[in-house]
Amino acid sequence: MVDGGVTRAHPAPMLLILSFRWLTVGWTALIALLSDQVLEDRVVPAVLMLAIMLGWTAWLTMAAVRRSDQVLAFDLLFAILALFVSGWTGPQGQLLTDHPTFAGAYPMAAVAAWATVRGVRGGVFAGVLLALCLPVGYYLNGVSVFTIGFLDALSLLGGALAYVVLGAAVGLATSQFERVSLRLAEGRAVVAGLRERERLAAHIHDDVLQRLGGIRKLGGDLADRGDVSRAELRALMDDVGRQEASLRRLVLDERQDTPAGQRSLVEAVAEVADGYRQWPVRLADSGHIPVPAEVAAEVAAAVNELLGNVVKHARAEHVWISVLDDGSGITVDVRDDGVGFDYDESALAASGRLGLAVSVRARLERLGGSVTIRSRPGRGTDVRLELRSSGP
């Protein structure tokens, strides 16, 4: 995959190539320092080449899954240089023997890297380029390709083909690996989809269908009785409305678009409201409002305390809740048409009614928000919870 001019590959193949590269660096160090396969008067260039190998490999390790065109090109040029130094620093005619050569295996790591990032074509390209440079390495080792015997020519050809075959094989294996990884990712997505369907089915069966069954039974009882009051019919329709809202939230699947560690504030408040059936609760919202999970939990707890107060003191017939986000902040309004009261926080505290002060106001202040309470005797109560927007 190419992103912004930088080629990205699955990390696993590249990590294998890096492991192989470090092994070749270790082999190079072994040949350079512990054997007689480097001419005495050329030890310093060989050691310098080894130091550059170490530094380059360490840098590549720090950028294991990022390979720009420039990095790949430099890596291939460095491999060609290592091939030339291997021929130049070794004893004359060494490449025609069975003795190991300085940096002989290192260029293969560059071919494998090209194949991992660029696929079969990239691997073959790098392999062919190194194969064409191999006769120059022979020349620097004092061997002319025009005077060598048939078996030596076959050995040279075999070494050249090894680069090409390596590039093609690694490129093919990498493409197959990417294909398998994609299939696995698709399979995980299918499994996740099936699990989500199971979750929705369980929720519908355990919650919505059971409640709809209860509504159908109640509606049948009312129909058999005949004399249905407006209040009973309104209560029945409000229960139907709650199930409609529950199904709508399932269809919209707000949780699917909520980032990890966050939760839909509308969903959290709606779950609290669904637990109160003493009166119809009408919920209005401005759509999906993702907030940190702890914020959703604190606001939902504050709403629960407010609804509990309505049950205990308001004697209301209706309750309205709105959850709105205007871009600059989030407001949650809980309003009822109950008896209302003269709000005096000190008087409420003296009487032991600390719910508004402790469970509501304190929660919002911990979140950096505020609470506004408006109430008059006989005019109901309106409590507004305000949170500043956490967006950019």
C-alpha positions as CSV (number, residue, x, y, z in Angstrom):
1,M,0.0,0.0,0.0
2,V,1.3,3.5,-0.9
3,D,0.5,6.4,1.5
4,G,1.9,9.8,0.9
5,G,4.8,8.6,-1.3
6,V,5.8,6.0,1.4
7,T,5.3,2.4,0.8
8,R,3.8,0.5,3.7
9,A,3.9,-3.3,4.0
10,H,2.6,-5.7,6.6
11,P,5.2,-5.7,9.4
12,A,5.7,-9.4,9.7
13,P,7.6,-10.1,6.4
14,M,9.8,-7.0,6.9
15,L,10.7,-8.1,10.4
16,L,11.8,-11.4,9.0
17,I,13.9,-9.6,6.5
18,L,15.4,-7.5,9.3
19,S,16.3,-10.6,11.2
20,F,18.0,-12.1,8.2
21,R,19.8,-8.8,7.6
22,W,21.2,-8.8,11.2
23,L,22.4,-12.4,10.6
24,T,24.2,-11.4,7.5
25,V,25.9,-8.5,9.4
26,G,27.0,-10.9,12.1
27,W,28.4,-13.3,9.4
28,T,30.2,-10.4,7.8
29,A,31.8,-9.4,11.1
30,L,32.8,-13.1,11.7
31,I,34.5,-13.3,8.3
32,A,36.2,-9.8,8.6
33,L,37.5,-10.3,12.1
34,L,38.1,-14.0,12.7
35,S,39.4,-15.4,9.4
36,D,42.0,-14.7,6.7
37,Q,39.4,-13.9,4.0
38,V,40.3,-10.2,4.0
39,L,43.7,-8.9,2.7
40,E,45.9,-7.4,5.5
41,D,46.3,-4.1,3.7
42,R,42.6,-3.8,3.2
43,V,41.3,-4.6,6.7
44,V,40.6,-0.9,7.4
45,P,38.2,-0.5,4.4
46,A,36.5,-3.8,5.4
47,V,36.0,-2.7,9.0
48,L,34.7,0.7,7.8
49,M,32.3,-1.2,5.5
50,L,31.2,-3.3,8.5
51,A,30.6,-0.2,10.6
52,I,28.4,1.3,7.9
53,M,26.5,-1.9,7.6
54,L,25.8,-1.9,11.4
55,G,24.7,1.8,11.3
56,W,22.5,1.3,8.2
57,T,20.9,-1.9,9.6
58,A,20.2,-0.2,13.0
59,W,18.5,2.7,11.2
60,L,16.4,0.3,9.1
61,T,15.4,-1.5,12.3
62,M,14.1,1.8,13.7
63,A,11.9,2.3,10.5
64,A,10.9,-1.4,10.1
65,V,7.6,-0.8,8.2
66,R,8.4,2.4,6.4
67,R,10.2,2.1,3.0
68,S,10.3,5.2,0.8
69,D,11.6,5.0,-2.8
70,Q,14.7,6.8,-1.7
71,V,15.4,4.4,1.2
72,L,14.9,1.4,-1.1
73,A,17.2,2.9,-3.8
74,F,19.9,3.7,-1.2
75,D,19.6,0.2,0.3
76,L,20.1,-1.4,-3.2
77,L,23.1,0.9,-3.9
78,F,24.6,0.0,-0.6
79,A,24.2,-3.7,-1.3
80,I,26.0,-3.2,-4.7
81,L,28.8,-1.4,-2.8
82,A,29.0,-4.3,-0.3
83,L,29.3,-6.7,-3.3
84,F,32.1,-4.7,-4.8
85,V,33.9,-4.4,-1.4
86,S,33.6,-8.1,-0.9
87,G,35.4,-8.8,-4.1
88,W,38.0,-6.1,-3.6
89,T,39.0,-6.9,0.0
90,G,39.3,-10.7,-0.5
91,P,42.3,-12.6,-1.7
92,Q,42.7,-12.7,-5.4
93,G,40.5,-15.4,-7.0
94,Q,38.6,-16.1,-3.8
95,L,35.3,-15.9,-5.6
96,L,36.3,-19.0,-7.6
97,T,36.8,-21.0,-4.4
98,D,34.4,-22.5,-1.9
99,H,35.6,-20.2,0.9
100,P,33.1,-17.7,2.4
101,T,33.4,-14.1,1.2
102,F,33.2,-10.9,3.1
103,A,29.7,-9.4,2.8
104,G,28.7,-12.2,0.4
105,A,25.3,-12.7,1.9
106,Y,24.4,-9.2,2.8
107,P,23.2,-8.0,-0.6
108,M,20.5,-10.7,-0.5
109,A,18.8,-8.7,2.3
110,A,18.3,-5.8,0.0
111,V,16.8,-8.0,-2.7
112,A,14.4,-9.5,-0.1
113,A,13.5,-6.0,1.1
114,W,12.6,-4.9,-2.4
115,A,10.5,-8.0,-2.9
116,T,8.7,-7.5,0.4
117,V,7.8,-3.9,-0.4
118,R,7.5,-3.9,-4.2
119,G,6.3,-7.5,-4.7
120,V,7.6,-9.9,-7.4
121,R,8.5,-7.2,-9.9
122,G,10.5,-5.2,-7.3
123,G,12.3,-8.3,-6.1
124,V,13.2,-9.4,-9.6
125,F,14.4,-5.9,-10.5
126,A,16.7,-5.8,-7.5
127,G,17.9,-9.3,-8.2
128,V,18.7,-8.6,-11.8
129,L,20.6,-5.4,-11.0
130,L,22.7,-7.3,-8.5
131,A,23.2,-10.2,-10.9
132,L,24.5,-7.7,-13.5
133,C,26.9,-6.2,-10.9
134,L,28.2,-9.6,-9.9
135,P,30.8,-9.8,-12.8
136,V,32.2,-6.5,-11.6
137,G,32.7,-8.0,-8.1
138,Y,34.6,-10.9,-9.8
139,Y,36.7,-8.4,-11.7
140,L,37.6,-6.5,-8.5
141,N,38.6,-9.9,-7.1
142,G,41.0,-10.4,-10.0
143,V,38.8,-12.8,-12.0
144,S,37.9,-12.1,-15.6
145,V,34.6,-13.5,-16.7
146,F,36.0,-13.9,-20.2
147,T,38.8,-16.3,-19.1
148,I,37.1,-18.5,-16.5
149,G,36.3,-22.1,-17.2
150,F,33.0,-23.7,-17.8
151,L,32.3,-24.8,-14.2
152,D,33.4,-21.4,-12.9
153,A,31.0,-19.7,-15.4
154,L,28.2,-22.0,-14.2
155,S,29.0,-20.9,-10.6
156,L,28.9,-17.3,-11.6
157,L,25.6,-17.8,-13.4
158,G,24.2,-19.7,-10.4
159,G,25.1,-16.9,-8.0
160,A,23.5,-14.3,-10.4
161,L,20.3,-16.4,-10.7
162,A,20.2,-16.9,-6.9
163,Y,19.5,-13.1,-6.6
164,V,16.8,-13.2,-9.2
165,V,15.1,-16.3,-7.8
166,L,15.3,-14.9,-4.3
167,G,13.6,-11.7,-5.3
168,A,10.8,-13.6,-7.1
169,A,10.3,-16.1,-4.3
170,V,10.2,-13.5,-1.5
171,G,7.9,-11.3,-3.6
172,L,5.5,-14.1,-4.3
173,A,5.5,-15.2,-0.6
174,T,4.9,-11.7,0.6
175,S,1.9,-11.2,-1.8
176,Q,0.4,-14.5,-0.7
177,F,0.9,-13.5,2.9
178,E,-0.8,-10.1,2.3
179,R,-3.7,-11.9,0.6
180,V,-4.1,-14.3,3.5
181,S,-3.9,-11.4,6.0
182,L,-6.7,-9.6,4.1
183,R,-8.9,-12.7,4.1
184,L,-8.3,-13.1,7.9
185,A,-9.3,-9.4,8.4
186,E,-12.4,-9.9,6.3
187,G,-13.2,-13.0,8.3
188,R,-12.9,-11.1,11.6
189,A,-15.2,-8.4,10.2
190,V,-17.8,-11.0,9.3
191,V,-17.5,-12.6,12.8
192,A,-17.9,-9.1,14.4
193,G,-20.9,-8.5,12.3
194,L,-22.5,-11.8,13.3
195,R,-21.8,-11.1,17.0
196,E,-23.4,-7.6,16.6
197,R,-26.5,-9.2,15.0
198,E,-26.7,-11.7,17.9
199,R,-26.4,-8.8,20.3
200,L,-29.2,-6.9,18.6
201,A,-31.4,-10.0,18.4
202,A,-30.9,-10.7,22.1
203,H,-31.7,-7.1,23.0
204,I,-34.8,-7.1,20.9
205,H,-36.0,-10.4,22.3
206,D,-35.2,-9.7,25.9
207,D,-36.4,-6.1,26.0
208,V,-38.4,-4.8,23.1
209,L,-40.4,-7.9,22.2
210,Q,-41.3,-8.6,25.8
211,R,-42.4,-5.1,26.4
212,L,-44.4,-5.1,23.2
213,G,-46.0,-8.3,24.3
214,G,-47.0,-6.6,27.5
215,I,-48.4,-3.6,25.6
216,R,-50.4,-6.0,23.3
217,K,-51.9,-7.7,26.4
218,L,-52.8,-4.4,28.0
219,G,-54.3,-3.2,24.8
220,G,-56.4,-6.3,24.6
221,D,-57.6,-6.0,28.2
222,L,-58.6,-2.4,27.5
223,A,-60.4,-3.3,24.4
224,D,-62.3,-6.1,26.2
225,R,-63.3,-3.7,29.0
226,G,-64.6,-1.1,26.6
227,D,-64.6,2.0,28.6
228,V,-61.0,3.3,28.1
229,S,-60.1,6.6,29.7
230,R,-57.9,9.1,27.9
231,A,-55.2,8.8,30.5
232,E,-55.0,5.0,30.1
233,L,-54.9,5.4,26.3
234,R,-52.2,8.1,26.5
235,A,-50.1,5.9,28.9
236,L,-50.4,3.0,26.4
237,M,-49.3,5.2,23.5
238,D,-46.4,6.6,25.6
239,D,-45.2,3.1,26.2
240,V,-45.4,2.4,22.5
241,G,-43.3,5.5,21.9
242,R,-40.6,4.3,24.3
243,Q,-40.3,1.1,22.4
244,E,-40.2,3.0,19.1
245,A,-37.3,5.1,20.5
246,S,-35.5,2.0,21.7
247,L,-35.8,0.4,18.2
248,R,-34.6,3.6,16.6
249,R,-31.5,3.6,18.7
250,L,-30.8,0.0,17.7
251,V,-31.3,0.8,14.0
252,L,-29.0,3.8,14.2
253,D,-26.5,1.8,16.3
254,E,-24.9,4.8,17.9
255,R,-22.4,2.7,19.7
256,Q,-20.9,1.5,16.4
257,D,-19.6,5.1,15.7
258,T,-18.4,5.8,19.2
259,P,-14.6,5.7,19.6
260,A,-13.1,3.5,22.2
261,G,-13.3,4.9,25.7
262,Q,-16.3,7.0,24.7
263,R,-20.1,6.5,24.9
264,S,-23.2,8.1,23.4
265,L,-24.6,10.6,25.9
266,V,-28.0,10.3,24.4
267,E,-28.0,6.5,24.8
268,A,-26.8,6.8,28.5
269,V,-29.6,9.3,29.3
270,A,-32.2,7.2,27.4
271,E,-31.3,4.1,29.4
272,V,-32.0,6.0,32.6
273,A,-35.3,7.4,31.3
274,D,-36.5,3.9,30.3
275,G,-36.4,2.9,33.9
276,Y,-39.1,5.3,34.9
277,R,-42.7,4.4,34.0
278,Q,-44.6,6.5,36.4
279,W,-45.3,9.0,33.7
280,P,-44.5,9.4,30.0
281,V,-40.9,10.6,29.5
282,R,-40.4,12.5,26.2
283,L,-36.8,12.5,25.1
284,A,-35.6,15.0,22.5
285,D,-32.0,15.0,21.2
286,S,-29.7,16.5,18.5
287,G,-28.4,13.1,17.4
288,H,-25.3,11.1,18.4
289,I,-23.2,12.9,21.0
290,P,-20.1,10.9,21.9
291,V,-18.4,11.9,25.2
292,P,-15.9,10.1,27.5
293,A,-17.5,7.1,29.2
294,E,-16.9,8.6,32.6
295,V,-18.7,11.8,31.6
296,A,-21.7,9.9,30.3
297,A,-21.8,7.9,33.5
298,E,-21.8,11.1,35.7
299,V,-24.4,12.9,33.6
300,A,-26.6,9.8,33.6
301,A,-26.3,9.5,37.4
302,A,-27.3,13.2,37.7
303,V,-30.4,12.7,35.5
304,N,-31.3,9.6,37.5
305,E,-31.2,11.7,40.7
306,L,-33.4,14.4,39.1
307,L,-36.0,11.8,37.9
308,G,-35.9,10.3,41.4
309,N,-36.7,13.7,42.8
310,V,-39.7,14.0,40.4
311,V,-41.0,10.6,41.7
312,K,-40.6,11.6,45.3
313,H,-41.8,15.2,45.3
314,A,-43.1,16.6,42.1
315,R,-46.4,14.7,41.6
316,A,-45.9,15.3,37.9
317,E,-48.0,14.0,35.0
318,H,-45.3,14.5,32.3
319,V,-41.5,14.7,32.1
320,W,-39.5,16.1,29.2
321,I,-35.8,15.5,28.7
322,S,-33.6,17.1,26.0
323,V,-30.0,16.3,25.2
324,L,-28.6,18.9,22.8
325,D,-25.2,19.8,21.4
326,D,-24.9,23.2,19.7
327,G,-21.2,22.9,18.9
328,S,-20.1,25.2,21.8
329,G,-21.5,23.0,24.6
330,I,-23.9,20.3,25.6
331,T,-27.1,20.9,27.5
332,V,-29.3,18.3,29.3
333,D,-32.7,19.7,30.4
334,V,-35.0,17.7,32.7
335,R,-38.4,19.4,33.0
336,D,-41.6,18.3,34.7
337,D,-45.1,19.7,35.1
338,G,-45.3,19.0,38.8
339,V,-46.1,21.1,41.8
340,G,-42.8,23.0,41.8
341,F,-41.2,24.7,44.7
342,D,-39.2,27.7,45.9
343,Y,-35.6,26.8,45.3
344,D,-33.4,27.7,48.3
345,E,-30.3,25.5,48.5
346,S,-29.5,26.4,52.1
347,A,-33.0,25.6,53.2
348,L,-32.9,22.3,51.3
349,A,-29.6,21.4,52.9
350,A,-31.0,22.2,56.4
351,S,-33.9,19.9,55.8
352,G,-31.5,17.1,54.7
353,R,-32.5,17.2,51.0
354,L,-29.0,17.1,49.5
355,G,-29.7,15.3,46.2
356,L,-29.5,18.4,44.1
357,A,-26.5,19.8,45.8
358,V,-24.4,16.6,46.2
359,S,-25.5,14.2,43.5
360,V,-26.3,16.7,40.8
361,R,-24.5,20.0,41.2
362,A,-21.3,18.4,42.6
363,R,-21.2,15.9,39.7
364,L,-21.4,18.7,37.1
365,E,-18.9,20.9,38.8
366,R,-16.4,17.9,38.8
367,L,-16.9,17.8,35.1
368,G,-16.3,21.5,34.7
369,G,-20.0,22.1,34.1
370,S,-22.8,24.0,35.8
371,V,-26.4,23.5,36.9
372,T,-29.3,25.9,36.6
373,I,-32.5,25.3,38.5
374,R,-35.8,27.1,37.7
375,S,-38.9,26.3,39.7
376,R,-42.0,28.0,41.1
377,P,-44.8,26.5,43.1
378,G,-47.5,25.2,40.8
379,R,-45.3,25.7,37.7
380,G,-43.2,22.7,37.6
381,T,-39.4,22.4,37.7
382,D,-36.7,22.8,35.0
383,V,-33.1,21.7,35.7
384,R,-30.4,22.4,33.1
385,L,-27.1,20.6,33.1
386,E,-24.4,22.4,31.0
387,L,-21.1,21.0,29.8
388,R,-18.5,23.0,27.8
389,S,-17.7,21.4,24.4
390,S,-14.5,19.2,24.5
391,G,-14.1,19.4,20.7
392,P,-11.3,21.1,18.8
